Amino acid sequence: MIDTVKTALNRPNATLWQDAVGALSLLVILMGVLHLPSLV
C-alpha cells in the first residue's frame, strides 16, 4: 500500500489536477442532486 501511495505522489502534477477537478465535479453534482428535491 505504501508503494501505491509513493507511485501516486510521483506522478506528474497534471494527473493530480485532473483527479482534483474530477472529485470537485462529483461533489458539485452530488450537492446539486441533494438540493434538487427542495427546489421542485
N, CA, C and O atoms as a GROMACS GRO file, in nm:
protein
  160
    1MET      N    1   0.083  -0.120   0.000
    1MET     CA    2   0.000   0.000   0.000
    1MET      C    3   0.087   0.125   0.000
    1MET      O    4   0.054   0.224  -0.065
    2ILE      N    5   0.197   0.121   0.071
    2ILE     CA    6   0.287   0.237   0.074
    2ILE      C    7   0.346   0.260  -0.064
    2ILE      O    8   0.366   0.375  -0.105
    3ASP      N    9   0.374   0.152  -0.137
    3ASP     CA   10   0.426   0.167  -0.273
    3ASP      C   11   0.324   0.234  -0.364
    3ASP      O   12   0.361   0.315  -0.449
    4THR      N   13   0.197   0.202  -0.346
    4THR     CA   14   0.091   0.264  -0.427
    4THR      C   15   0.083   0.413  -0.400
    4THR      O   16   0.068   0.492  -0.493
    5VAL      N   17   0.094   0.452  -0.273
    5VAL     CA   18   0.091   0.593  -0.238
    5VAL      C   19   0.213   0.665  -0.295
    5VAL      O   20   0.201   0.777  -0.345
    6LYS      N   21   0.328   0.601  -0.288
    6LYS     CA   22   0.450   0.664  -0.342
    6LYS      C   23   0.440   0.684  -0.493
    6LYS      O   24   0.479   0.789  -0.544
    7THR      N   25   0.389   0.585  -0.564
    7THR     CA   26   0.376   0.600  -0.709
    7THR      C   27   0.272   0.705  -0.744
    7THR      O   28   0.287   0.777  -0.843
    8ALA      N   29   0.167   0.716  -0.664
    8ALA     CA   30   0.065   0.818  -0.690
    8ALA      C   31   0.122   0.957  -0.667
    8ALA      O   32   0.088   1.050  -0.740
    9LEU      N   33   0.208   0.972  -0.568
    9LEU     CA   34   0.267   1.104  -0.542
    9LEU      C   35   0.377   1.139  -0.641
    9LEU      O   36   0.408   1.256  -0.660
   10ASN      N   37   0.436   1.039  -0.704
   10ASN     CA   38   0.543   1.064  -0.800
   10ASN      C   39   0.491   1.090  -0.941
   10ASN      O   40   0.569   1.120  -1.031
   11ARG      N   41   0.361   1.079  -0.960
   11ARG     CA   42   0.303   1.107  -1.092
   11ARG      C   43   0.318   1.255  -1.126
   11ARG      O   44   0.342   1.338  -1.038
   12PRO      N   45   0.304   1.286  -1.253
   12PRO     CA   46   0.307   1.429  -1.291
   12PRO      C   47   0.191   1.504  -1.227
   12PRO      O   48   0.087   1.446  -1.196
   13ASN      N   49   0.210   1.633  -1.209
   13ASN     CA   50   0.106   1.716  -1.145
   13ASN      C   51  -0.020   1.726  -1.230
   13ASN      O   52  -0.128   1.753  -1.177
   14ALA      N   53  -0.009   1.707  -1.360
   14ALA     CA   54  -0.126   1.715  -1.448
   14ALA      C   55  -0.230   1.610  -1.407
   14ALA      O   56  -0.350   1.638  -1.405
   15THR      N   57  -0.184   1.491  -1.376
   15THR     CA   58  -0.276   1.386  -1.335
   15THR      C   59  -0.341   1.421  -1.202
   15THR      O   60  -0.460   1.396  -1.182
   16LEU      N   61  -0.264   1.477  -1.112
   16LEU     CA   62  -0.318   1.516  -0.982
   16LEU      C   63  -0.425   1.623  -0.998
   16LEU      O   64  -0.529   1.617  -0.932
   17TRP      N   65  -0.401   1.720  -1.086
   17TRP     CA   66  -0.501   1.825  -1.110
   17TRP      C   67  -0.626   1.766  -1.173
   17TRP      O   68  -0.737   1.807  -1.139
   18GLN      N   69  -0.610   1.673  -1.264
   18GLN     CA   70  -0.726   1.610  -1.327
   18GLN      C   71  -0.809   1.534  -1.224
   18GLN      O   72  -0.932   1.538  -1.227
   19ASP      N   73  -0.742   1.465  -1.133
   19ASP     CA   74  -0.814   1.393  -1.028
   19ASP      C   75  -0.887   1.490  -0.936
   19ASP      O   76  -1.000   1.464  -0.894
   20ALA      N   77  -0.823   1.602  -0.905
   20ALA     CA   78  -0.886   1.701  -0.816
   20ALA      C   79  -1.008   1.762  -0.884
   20ALA      O   80  -1.111   1.780  -0.819
   21VAL      N   81  -0.999   1.794  -1.011
   21VAL     CA   82  -1.112   1.851  -1.084
   21VAL      C   83  -1.226   1.749  -1.094
   21VAL      O   84  -1.342   1.786  -1.082
   22GLY      N   85  -1.192   1.624  -1.115
   22GLY     CA   86  -1.294   1.520  -1.122
   22GLY      C   87  -1.366   1.502  -0.989
   22GLY      O   88  -1.488   1.487  -0.986
   23ALA      N   89  -1.290   1.504  -0.880
   23ALA     CA   90  -1.352   1.490  -0.748
   23ALA      C   91  -1.439   1.611  -0.717
   23ALA      O   92  -1.548   1.596  -0.660
   24LEU      N   93  -1.393   1.730  -0.753
   24LEU     CA   94  -1.471   1.851  -0.728
   24LEU      C   95  -1.600   1.850  -0.809
   24LEU      O   96  -1.706   1.889  -0.758
   25SER      N   97  -1.593   1.805  -0.933
   25SER     CA   98  -1.715   1.800  -1.015
   25SER      C   99  -1.814   1.698  -0.960
   25SER      O  100  -1.935   1.721  -0.964
   26LEU      N  101  -1.764   1.586  -0.907
   26LEU     CA  102  -1.854   1.489  -0.846
   26LEU      C  103  -1.922   1.547  -0.722
   26LEU      O  104  -2.040   1.521  -0.698
   27LEU      N  105  -1.849   1.626  -0.644
   27LEU     CA  106  -1.909   1.688  -0.526
   27LEU      C  107  -2.015   1.791  -0.567
   27LEU      O  108  -2.119   1.801  -0.502
   28VAL      N  109  -1.989   1.865  -0.672
   28VAL     CA  110  -2.087   1.964  -0.718
   28VAL      C  111  -2.213   1.894  -0.767
   28VAL      O  112  -2.324   1.939  -0.738
   29ILE      N  113  -2.197   1.786  -0.840
   29ILE     CA  114  -2.313   1.710  -0.888
   29ILE      C  115  -2.391   1.653  -0.770
   29ILE      O  116  -2.514   1.658  -0.768
   30LEU      N  117  -2.319   1.598  -0.671
   30LEU     CA  118  -2.385   1.542  -0.554
   30LEU      C  119  -2.463   1.648  -0.478
   30LEU      O  120  -2.577   1.623  -0.439
   31MET      N  121  -2.405   1.764  -0.457
   31MET     CA  122  -2.475   1.871  -0.386
   31MET      C  123  -2.597   1.918  -0.467
   31MET      O  124  -2.702   1.947  -0.409
   32GLY      N  125  -2.584   1.924  -0.598
   32GLY     CA  126  -2.697   1.964  -0.682
   32GLY      C  127  -2.810   1.863  -0.673
   32GLY      O  128  -2.927   1.902  -0.666
   33VAL      N  129  -2.778   1.735  -0.675
   33VAL     CA  130  -2.882   1.632  -0.668
   33VAL      C  131  -2.948   1.633  -0.531
   33VAL      O  132  -3.069   1.611  -0.521
   34LEU      N  133  -2.872   1.658  -0.425
   34LEU     CA  134  -2.930   1.660  -0.291
   34LEU      C  135  -3.020   1.781  -0.270
   34LEU      O  136  -3.116   1.773  -0.193
   35HIS      N  137  -2.992   1.892  -0.338
   35HIS     CA  138  -3.075   2.011  -0.322
   35HIS      C  139  -3.191   2.016  -0.420
   35HIS      O  140  -3.279   2.101  -0.408
   36LEU      N  141  -3.192   1.927  -0.517
   36LEU     CA  142  -3.295   1.927  -0.620
   36LEU      C  143  -3.436   1.906  -0.564
   36LEU      O  144  -3.527   1.976  -0.608
   37PRO      N  145  -3.459   1.815  -0.471
   37PRO     CA  146  -3.595   1.796  -0.419
   37PRO      C  147  -3.652   1.920  -0.351
   37PRO      O  148  -3.773   1.942  -0.354
   38SER      N  149  -3.567   2.001  -0.290
   38SER     CA  150  -3.618   2.121  -0.224
   38SER      C  151  -3.655   2.229  -0.325
   38SER      O  152  -3.730   2.321  -0.291
   39LEU      N  153  -3.604   2.220  -0.446
   39LEU     CA  154  -3.637   2.320  -0.549
   39LEU      C  155  -3.762   2.285  -0.626
   39LEU      O  156  -3.824   2.373  -0.686
   40VAL      N  157  -3.801   2.160  -0.624
   40VAL     CA  158  -3.917   2.115  -0.703
   40VAL      C  159  -4.045   2.136  -0.628
   40VAL      O  160  -4.152   2.104  -0.679
   0.00000   0.00000   0.00000
